[in-house]
Amino acid sequence: MKKLALLILAIIIPLTIFGNPITGEDELIIKKENLDNFQDMIVHYSGDVKVQFAEKPSITLIGYKNCVDNMEATVSSNTLNLRSKSDTNNCIVEVII
């Protein structure tokens, strides 16, 4: 669990410092999905990611509809992969895990 927290911080801090997010469009939405259990997480995303730990494996995405719809979260080989479907998108999406 400590390794996961350090990995998340190593990814989040540079994104927070160097990111230049654009404003999303459409309405603000909250999208929640259940996930399979996972031990690791890989973020393939250039926007801001905020992580909080919950008791059950799920993910909640909060942001503008076009930004949330552009995010993809999958669990494969015991690893959560969080990515943007479009390489050009740079939105702010809050992620609660």
C-alpha positions in Angstrom: 0.0 0.0 0.0 2.9 2.4 0.7 4.4 1.7 -2.7 1.1 2.5 -4.3 0.8 5.8 -2.4 4.4 6.8 -3.3 3.7 5.9 -7.0 0.6 8.0 -7.0 2.4 11.0 -5.4 5.3 10.7 -7.9 2.7 11.0 -10.7 0.5 13.6 -9.2 3.0 16.2 -8.1 4.7 16.7 -11.5 1.3 17.0 -13.1 0.1 19.6 -10.6 3.3 21.7 -11.1 3.7 21.5 -14.9 0.1 20.9 -16.1 -1.7 23.6 -18.0 -5.3 22.3 -18.0 -8.0 23.8 -20.2 -11.6 24.4 -19.2 -14.0 21.5 -19.9 -17.3 21.9 -21.6 -20.9 20.8 -21.0 -22.3 20.2 -17.6 -20.5 19.0 -14.5 -21.2 15.3 -13.8 -20.3 12.5 -11.4 -19.7 9.1 -12.9 -19.2 6.1 -10.6 -18.1 2.6 -11.7 -17.3 -0.6 -9.8 -13.9 -2.1 -10.4 -12.2 -5.4 -9.9 -9.7 -5.7 -7.1 -6.3 -4.3 -8.0 -2.8 -3.9 -6.4 -1.2 -1.3 -8.6 -2.2 1.7 -10.6 -0.8 3.2 -13.8 -1.9 6.7 -14.9 -1.6 7.5 -18.7 -3.1 10.9 -18.4 -1.7 14.4 -18.6 -4.4 16.2 -16.6 -4.9 16.5 -12.8 -5.7 13.4 -10.8 -6.7 13.5 -7.2 -6.7 10.2 -5.3 -8.5 9.2 -2.2 -8.8 5.6 -0.9 -12.2 4.0 -0.4 -13.1 0.7 1.2 -14.5 -1.0 -2.0 -12.9 -1.1 -5.4 -14.7 1.6 -7.4 -13.8 4.7 -9.2 -15.7 8.0 -9.2 -14.9 10.6 -11.9 -16.0 14.2 -11.3 -15.7 16.9 -13.9 -17.1 18.3 -17.1 -19.0 15.8 -19.2 -16.6 15.9 -22.2 -13.7 15.4 -19.9 -15.2 12.5 -17.9 -16.4 10.8 -21.1 -12.9 11.0 -22.4 -11.5 9.0 -19.4 -11.1 5.2 -19.4 -10.4 3.1 -16.3 -9.7 -0.7 -16.7 -8.2 -3.4 -14.5 -5.9 -5.8 -16.1 -3.4 -8.2 -14.5 -4.2 -6.8 -11.1 -3.4 -3.2 -12.3 -5.7 -0.3 -12.6 -5.0 1.6 -15.8 -6.3 5.2 -16.0 -6.0 6.9 -19.3 -7.4 9.6 -21.6 -9.0 8.2 -24.8 -7.7 11.3 -26.7 -4.1 12.4 -26.6 -5.0 16.0 -27.1 -7.4 16.4 -24.2 -6.0 18.1 -21.1 -9.0 18.3 -18.7 -9.3 18.4 -15.0 -11.1 15.2 -13.7 -11.1 14.4 -10.0 -10.7 10.7 -9.5 -11.7 9.0 -6.2 -10.5 5.4 -5.8 
